[in-house]
Amino acid sequence: MTPLPELNNVTIKIISFLNNSTSHNQIRQVQTQLILQNLVGDSTIGSHFITACKSLGLLDLAHLFYFTQNRRPHVFICNSLIRAFSHSHNSHSPLFIYLHMLRNSILPNNFTYPFLLKSLSDLREFKQGECVHTHVIKLGHYNDIYVLNSLLDVYASSGHIYLCRKLFDEFPQRDVVSWTVLIMGYRNARKYDESLIAFEQMQYAGVIPNHVTMVNALAACANFGALEMGLWIHDFIKRNKWDMDVILGTSLIDMYGKCGRIEEGLAVFRSMKKKNTFTWNAVIQGLALAKSGDEALWWFNIMEQEGVKADQVTLVAVLLACSHAGLVDTGTRIFGAIVDGKYQFPPTVKHYACMVDIFARAGELEEAFKCLNKMPYEPTKAIWGSLLAGGKAHGNLNLSEFAAWKLIELEPGNSAYYVVLSNLYAQMGRWSDVEKVREMMIDKGLKKDLGYSSVEFERHKLVDYLLSYEIIWPNSPNTGEEEGKPSTSPSRRVSSIFNYTAGSALFQFFSSVSQE
């Protein structure tokens, strides 16, 4: 083993000075000494110089200094710069440094790539990541697990989950980071079922998950409604006596809230030593989803009493709770406080959407429409959907028709909106308009998709899909069919997307049930 070189007095003094530098002028003095003492190429000093520049926000100065004084700095200097920039707000610089290395025949090593790839991952630079991938292969770093995991993260973060999985399957070895990146990639791509399958495969492979793995797996459970898996994760955390930190605890609360078990989430909340705004948000959101509006508002009041600052997400959850509980006056008061600047941010389109929903659910359709017209944003699908549902629930089908057409304007290729409009016309007895909507769908090449959802059924069993559709029994003499007999024409089929009830038959298909 090669012994480490001894540091001379000059080097020790410069390093000590750098470690105590607090200003731009002091860094300039060191620059001068490095040039006078011919120490620009000293990699040990270089590392400390770059660290000092980073702490003072002078990384660009360090970059400029080394690449003007020496066109071919040591690879260690280049790696130090790439590493420092990868943790800064300037994520483009690592790529520029890497390109400089290639142009000046500075051979990258296995320490170059993890931080270079981290910056590409942050920037979602898929194409550049592919190029670096080829360099990794050519330079013989394809067996380095740290390099491979960094490559995997580039593909996962840029949304190319198929390539991410393909690369993962080619790994000669996999560690907990490899599995975690894959699970996170599936979760970010909203392939929650695949994320949980990967998590189970990780268990079979004998790889022990870490905190980051569990946070991503819990997020997948929350969005997929996989309560049994969430319970297993919680039990694993307790059995292994993990510290319930803020991130892990918040993830558990979010999972319980979205899986309809907010009481267990509240138990986790009470057991946590430290909480932040995200933790409180998870509790309030969970209660809002459970339609426990009064309790959600109670916790919101406790949050404010404890001096925890509410953010935009908090107020969306609170307004959602007011909507589900029918608390129009309370919701209006809270929204007014947002407008008046109490929470130090203006109301977003989501806050306006909640207010439209509050009024629409309560049957105050005129107020809902006024709120829509006053907001400084273009109405979203959620807003028109609230008006559609409100009009339907309170007998204003003309408003629902108007909202349905607005939804079609926003997404002319979404067949669900045409089906909803067709359903409205059928309920209004406007059969010629039903036929026109059907013809529009045919002209656009649209087909009605069967709705489906995934549910857990008993312990260790999974019902993959539940498909359903409804058939109207029209009593119109103009349909050309005998009264009381079901129509099989596509124009007579009604979507169950908005829980409409007509004289209907429900057909259920279970695609597969896993065995215990």
N, C-alpha and C positions, 0 to 999 in steps of 0.2 A: 504494500500500500504506500502510495506517494505521500510523504509527510507534508503537512500544511506549511506554506512559507511563513517565516517569522516576519512580523510587522516591525518596521524601523520607527524611530522616534517621530520623524516627519509625518509618516502615515498615521500614527496613533494620534498626534496632535490635530491633524486635519479631520479625522473621524470624530474626535471628541468635540471639535468646534462645530462640525455639522450636526451632531446630536443635540447641540444646545442652540442652534441657529433659530432666530425668531423673526428675521426680517429679510427683505429682498437684498439689501445692501450687504448683509453678511454672506449671502449666497454668492454675490458678485465677487467678494473678497476671495472666497474659496476657488471660484473659477480662475481668477488671476493666478493664485498659487499653483493650481494644477498645471497651468500652462508654463509658468516659470520653472517649476520643479520637474517638468516633463512627466507628469503623472496622469495625463488624460486617459491613457490606456490601462491604468490600474483598475482591475475589476472590483476589488474589495472596496476601494474608495468610491468607485462608481455606484455601487449598490447603495451605500450610505448617502451619497449625493442625491440620487434619485428619490430615496425615501424622504430626505429633508425637503426636497422640492415639492413632493406630493403633499406633505403636511402643510406647506405654505401656499398651496395652490399654484405652484410654478412649474408644473410638469412640461408645459410647452417650452419653457426656457431650457430645461434639462435636455429635451429632445433636440432643440436647435443647437445647443452647445456641443453635444456629442457627435452630431452628424455634420457639423461644419468644421470642427477641429480634427475629426478623424472619419474619413469616408468608410473605413472598414473597422468599426469598433468591435470589441470582443463579443462573441455570441452571448456571454453572460450579461453584458451591458444591454444588449438588445432585448433579451428575455426580461430583464428587470424593468425596462421601459414598457414592454408589452403588458407585463403583469400590472404595473402601476396604472396604466391607461385603462386596462380592462375593468378596474374598480372605480373609474372616474366617470364623469358625465360625457367625456369625449370618447365614445366607443369606436370612432372611425380610425383613430390614430394607430391602434395595434395593426390594422391591415396595411397602413402606409409604411410602418416600420418593417413589417414582414416583406413587403414588396421591395423595400430598400435592401434588405438582406439578400434577397434573391438576385437583384441586379448587381450587387457588389460581391457576389460569391461568398457570402457569409452563410455557412451551412447550418440550417436550423437543426435543433436536436429535440429529443422527446419532451424537454421542458418548455420549448417554444409553443407547442400546439395547444395544450389545455387552455391557456389564457387567451390566445388568439381566437380559438373556437368559442370561448365564452363570450367574447365581444361580438362575434358573428351571430351567436345565438340571441344575444340581447337585441341586435339590429334586425333579426329575422332574415339574414342574408343567406338565403338558400343556395343561390347560384355560386357565390363565393365559397360557401361551405363545401359544395361539390368539388370545386377546384382544389381546395385544401385537402380534401379527401384523397384525391389522386396523388398529391405530394406525399401524404402520409404513407401511402402504399409504396411509392417509388423509393422513398428514403428509408424504408424498412422499419417503420414504427407501428406496424399494424398489429403487433402482439402486445403493445403497451395498453393496459386496461384503462389508464387515466386518459390517454389520447382517444381511445375508442369511446369511452363514456362521454367525452366532450363532443365528439362527432355525432353521437346518438342524440345529444341534447339539441344540436343544430337542426337536425331533421324533425325532432319532436316539436320544438318551439316554432318552426316555420309551418307547421301543419301538415307535413308530408309523413303522415303516420304509417302509411304502407312501406315507404322506404326505411322508416325508423325500425319497423318490425323486421324487415328484411335484413338490415344491418345487424340487429340484435341477434337474429338466428344464426348469423355467420360468426359471432364472437367465439374465439377459442375458449374463453372463460368469462364468467359473469359474476359480478359482486352485487352488493345491496344497492349501490348507486345505479348500476345498469338496470336492475329491475324497477327501481324507483322512477328513473327517467321514462321508461316504457309506460308504466302505470300513469304517470303524470301526462305523458303525451296523449294517451287514449282519453284521459279525463278532459284535457284541453280541447280535444277534437270532438267532445261530447259523445264519445263512444263509451258510455259508462259501463255497459255490460262487458265489453272487451277489457276495460280497465280492471274490473273485478275478476275476470277470468285470469288475467295476467297476475293479479295478486294471489289467487289460489295456486297458480303454477309456481309462483315463488315459494310458497309453503312446501309444495311437493319437492322442490329442488333443494330444500333444506337451508335456504337463505333466510336469516333472521331479519325482519324488517326494522327500520329505525323510525325516528319521530317523523321525518319527512315522508317516508313511505305511508305511514298511518294517516297523516293529514290528507294526502292525496286519495288514499283508499276511502277514507270517511267522506270526502267530497263526492266521490263516485257513488257511494252508498246513499248519500243524501239526495242526489239528483236522480238515481235509479229507483229509489224506494226500497233498497235492499236492507231491511231492518235486521234480519237474522245475521247478516255479515257484520253490520254495525255493532250488534250486541256482542258478537265474537271478538271484534277488535277491542271493545270496551273491557271485556273480560280479560283479554290478553294484557292490556295495560295494567289492570289491577293485579293480575297474577304475577307479573314481572316487576311490580312495585315501581312503575315509572312515575316520575314527577309530573303532575298535571299542570304543565305550563300553560300560558295564555293561549298559544296557538292550538295546542292539542285539545285543551278544554273547550275552546270556542268551536272547533271542528266537531267535537262530540255533540255539543248543544245544537249546532246547525243540523246535524244528521238526525237527532231525535225530533227536532221541530218539523223537519220536512217529511219524516216518516210517521208523523202523527202520534209521537210519544213525548210530548213536551214536558210532562211531569218528570220523566227521567232526566230530561235536559235541565230542568230546574234544580234537580238534585245535584247534578254535576256543577252547575253554576254556584250553588251554595257551598260546595266543597272547595272551590278554587280560592287560593290565597290572593292571587292577583287577577285583576280583570281590566280590560280596556274597552274602548267604544265598540269595537267589533263584537266583543263578548255580550255586551248589553243589546246590541243590534240583533244578535242571534236569538236571544230570549224573546225580545219584542216581536221579531218576525215569526218565530215559532208559535207564539200565542195568537198572533194575527191570523196565521194560516189555520190554527185550530178554532178560529172564530170566537176566541175568548177576548173580545174587544175590551171589556171593562178591566180585566186583569192585565192586559197589555198596557193600557193607560196607567194603571196603578204602578207597574214596574217602570214606566217612563217617568212618572213623577218621582219615584225613588232615585232613579238615575240622575235627574236634575238636582235633587236634594243633596246627593253625594258629590256634586260638582263635576260630574263626568260630562264632557262637552258632546252634545248631539251633533251628528253630521247629516249629510243629505240622505243617506240610507236610513238612518234612524227615523227621520220624519216621514219618509215614504212608508216605512213599516207602521208607524203610528197612524197615519192617514188610512192605510189599508185596514187596520184594526177598526177604525171608526166606520169605514165603509161596511165591513162585515157585520158590525154590531148595530148599524143603523143610527149612529150617533152623529147626526147632521150638524147640530149646533156646535158640538165639541170639535168636529173636523173643521168647520168653518173658522172657529176661533183660532185653532192651531195654524191653519193655512194663513190667516190674517197676520199672525205673529211672524211667520216666515217672510211675508211680503213687507212687513214693517221693519225687517232687519234684525229681529231679536237674535236669530241664530247666525248672523253674519254671512249669509249667502242668499242669493235670490232664488225664488222657486224655480225648479227645473221642469222640463216637460213631464217628468214622472209625477211630480207633485200635482201638476194640473190634471194629469190623467186620473190620479186618485180622487181629486175633487169632483171631476165629471162623473166618476163611478159612484161616489157618495150620493150625489144628487140623483143620478139615474136609478140607483137601487131603491132610493126612497120615493121614487115616483115624481120627483121635482124636475121634470124633463126640461121645462123652460129655463130653470136655473142652470141645469147642466149645459144647455146650448149657449147660454150667456157666458158661462165660464170658458167654454171652448172658443167663442168669438173674441174674448178679451185677452187670451193668452198670447204672448209674443213668439209663439212657436207654431210650426205647421202641425196639425193634428196627426197623431200616430195611429197605427192599427189598433192599439189598445184602447185609445179614446173612442174611435168609431165603433169598436166592438162593445164598449160599455153602453154607448147610446143605442146600438142595435138591441142588446139584451134588455136594456131598460124600457125601450119602446115596446118590445115583445111582452115583457112581464106586466106592463101597465096599460096594455091595449092600444098603444099608439103605433099601429103597424106602418103608417105612412112614414113616421120617423125612422123606423127600422129599415124600411125600403131605401130611404135616402142614405142611411149609414152603410147599408150593404153595397150600394153603388159606389160610395166613397172607398170602401175596402177594395172593390174591384179596380178602381182607378189606381190605387196604390200598388196592387199586385194583380195585374191582369192575367197572369199565368197560374194563379192559385185556384184550383178547381173547387176548393171548399167554399169559397165565397159565392160562387155561382149556385152551388147546391143550397146554400143558406137562402139566397134570394129566391130560388125556385120554390123552396119550402114556404117562404113567406107568401108568395103568390098563390100557392096551393091553399094555404089557410084562409086567404082572402077570397078564394073562389075564382081567381083570375087565371083560368086554365090556358087561355091563349098566350098570356105572358109566360106561363110555365113552359110552354112549347117554344117560345122565342128564346128563353134562356138556354133551353136544351140545344137549340140550333146554334146559338153562340158558342157553346162548349164544343160542339162538333166542328164548327168552322175553325176554332182555335186548336183543335186536336186535344182537347182536355177530356179526361175521364174522371168519374167520381171514384175516389179511393175509399176503400173500407176503413173505418176507424179502427184503431187497435190500441191496446195498452198492455203493459207487462205487470203482473202481480205475483206476490208470493202467496203460496197456498199450502198451509200447514207447515210443519217444521221440516226443513231439508227438501222441500218440494218446490219446484218453480213452474208456474204456468207461463209459458213464453208469451202467448198472445191471446187476447180476447177480441174477436172481431164482431161487430154488430152493425145492423142496418135496420131501418124501419120502412114499412110499406103502408101507404095510405089506402084506406077504403073510401074512395070518393063517392059522394052521393049526387054528383052532378050529372044531369041528363046529357051533357055535351061530351062526355068522355068516350062514348061509343062502347061502353061496357055495362054489363048488368049490375044493378045496385047490390051492394053487399059483397061483391066478389073482388078479391085483390087484383090490382093492376100489376102486370109484370113489366110494363113499359118503363124505361129508365126515367122518363119525365115524371113519373108518379112516385119515385123513391125519394125518401126524405132523409136528410142527414141527421145524425144524432149528436153532432158536434156541440150544439148549444142546448142539449137536453130538451129538445122539443118533444112534446107528446102529442101524437095523433093516434087514431085507432091503429095500433101497431103490433107487429110480431117481432120478437127479438130472437135472432139466431146467434148462437155462440159456438165458436170453433176453438178448440184447444189444440194448438199445433203440436205440442209435445209436453210431456210431464216427466221430469227426471225421476229415476227410482231411488229409493232410500239406500 
